Amino acid sequence: MFVYMTNGTYEYLASLKKKHAEQQMYLMLNPKTALLYYETEGSSIFKSGRKYEVIEAAGTLEQSGFAVMNHIPVTEEGHPIFEYRFKTHVKMIEKEPGFKVFRLLRPAAGDTYIVFTLWEKESAFLQWKESASFAQAHEKQESLDGPSSVQKIFSGPSYLSQYTLPAEKG
């Protein structure tokens, strides 16, 4: 399964979503931009955009909620370690109140993975950030070679992007 994303204006992406109604697309907004996201086994319909492979998934996407994307640059040699660790994290987050969706996305190009989560609302995400499971998932884990080898899996600082998924009018 692949994920394709592109950014643009709300109006343009809404028209693109309508034009390709046969695809299950999700329109997301934040104060700076709009994003169109969809999952498929096929190729992208976007002229420009980003492609990711879904390597771990939980939950069913829907057009409502609060989405958080943690963009994490990972060195090539760090991919297996990173993927293993995050595959185990999904089991902890699934039990959290307000949790809807988890996707671990491997980039088709570049080194930045995305850990995508969808929550019922922003407050559910914020409550999770204060939880014991969040602390456990984000604690520094030492490898067999010691803490210095763990740092080698990251090629740069991570950052978050957050979006709302406005409920569709029906």
C-alpha positions in Angstrom: 0.0 0.0 0.0 1.2 3.5 -0.9 0.4 6.9 0.4 0.4 10.0 -1.9 0.3 13.5 -0.6 0.3 16.9 -2.2 -0.1 20.5 -0.9 -1.9 23.4 -2.4 -4.8 25.8 -1.8 -7.9 24.5 -0.2 -10.0 25.3 -3.3 -7.6 23.6 -5.8 -7.3 20.4 -3.6 -11.1 20.3 -3.0 -11.7 20.4 -6.8 -9.1 17.7 -7.3 -10.7 15.5 -4.7 -14.1 16.0 -6.3 -12.6 15.3 -9.8 -11.3 12.0 -8.5 -14.2 10.9 -6.4 -13.5 7.3 -7.1 -10.4 7.6 -4.9 -10.8 7.8 -1.1 -9.0 11.1 -0.5 -8.6 13.0 2.7 -8.4 16.8 2.7 -6.5 18.3 5.6 -6.0 21.9 6.6 -3.8 24.0 8.9 -3.3 27.8 9.0 -0.5 27.7 6.4 -1.6 25.1 3.8 -4.0 22.4 2.7 -2.9 18.8 2.0 -4.6 16.1 0.1 -3.8 12.5 1.2 -4.8 9.1 -0.2 -3.8 5.5 0.0 -3.8 3.1 -2.9 -2.0 0.1 -4.4 -1.8 2.0 -7.7 0.1 4.9 -8.9 -0.4 8.6 -8.1 -2.8 10.9 -9.8 -0.8 13.9 -8.6 1.4 15.8 -11.0 3.7 16.6 -8.1 3.6 15.3 -4.6 5.2 12.8 -2.3 5.1 9.0 -2.2 5.4 6.8 0.8 5.1 3.1 1.5 2.8 2.1 4.4 4.9 -0.3 6.5 2.7 -0.4 9.6 -1.0 0.6 9.9 -3.8 0.6 12.5 -7.3 2.1 12.2 -9.5 3.2 9.4 -9.2 6.7 7.9 -12.2 9.0 7.8 -12.7 12.7 6.9 -12.8 14.0 10.4 -10.4 14.6 13.2 -7.0 16.0 14.1 -4.0 14.7 12.2 -0.4 14.8 13.4 2.5 14.0 11.1 5.9 13.5 12.8 8.6 14.0 10.1 11.7 12.1 11.1 14.9 12.1 9.0 16.6 8.6 9.3 19.9 7.5 7.9 19.9 4.7 5.4 21.7 2.4 7.8 19.2 3.3 10.5 16.0 2.3 8.6 15.7 -1.3 10.0 16.2 -0.1 13.6 13.8 2.8 13.2 11.1 0.7 11.6 11.4 -2.1 14.2 11.0 0.4 17.1 8.0 2.2 15.6 6.2 -1.0 14.6 6.2 -1.8 18.4 4.9 1.6 19.3 1.6 1.2 17.5 0.4 -1.4 20.1 0.8 1.3 22.8 -1.0 4.1 21.1 -4.0 2.1 19.8 -5.4 1.9 23.4 -5.3 5.6 23.9 -8.7 7.5 24.3 -9.5 9.4 21.1 -7.0 7.5 18.9 -8.3 6.7 15.4 -5.4 5.9 13.0 -1.7 5.2 12.9 0.5 4.9 9.8 4.3 4.4 9.6 5.3 5.8 6.2 8.6 5.0 4.5 9.6 7.7 1.9 10.0 6.6 -1.7 12.6 9.3 -2.1 14.7 11.1 0.6 15.3 10.1 4.1 12.3 11.5 6.0 9.8 9.0 7.4 6.4 10.2 8.6 4.6 8.8 11.6 1.0 9.7 10.9 -1.7 9.7 13.6 -5.3 10.7 13.5 -7.2 11.6 16.6 -10.9 12.4 17.3 -9.8 15.9 18.3 -6.8 17.9 19.2 -7.4 17.5 23.0 -7.1 13.7 22.6 -3.6 14.1 21.0 -2.6 16.6 23.7 -3.7 14.2 26.5 -1.8 11.3 24.8 1.4 13.5 24.9 1.0 13.7 28.7 0.4 9.9 29.1 2.7 7.2 30.3 2.5 5.4 26.9 3.8 8.6 25.2 6.7 8.8 27.6 7.5 5.1 27.1 7.4 5.4 23.3 9.7 8.4 23.3 12.2 7.4 25.9 15.8 7.1 24.7 16.5 3.4 24.0 20.0 2.2 24.1 21.2 -0.3 21.6 23.6 -3.2 22.1 26.4 -0.9 21.2 25.4 1.8 23.6 23.6 5.2 23.3 26.0 6.7 20.8 25.0 4.2 18.1 21.3 5.2 18.6 22.0 8.8 17.5 23.4 7.5 14.2 20.0 6.5 13.0 18.8 10.1 12.7 20.1 12.3 10.0 18.5 15.5 11.3 15.9 17.0 13.7 12.3 15.8 13.5 9.4 18.2 13.2 5.6 18.0 13.5 2.9 19.2 11.2 -0.7 19.3 12.4 -3.9 19.4 10.4 -7.7 19.3 10.9 -9.8 17.1 8.7 -13.0 19.0 8.3 -16.0 16.7 8.3 -17.7 16.4 5.0 -21.0 18.1 4.5 -23.7 15.7 3.8 
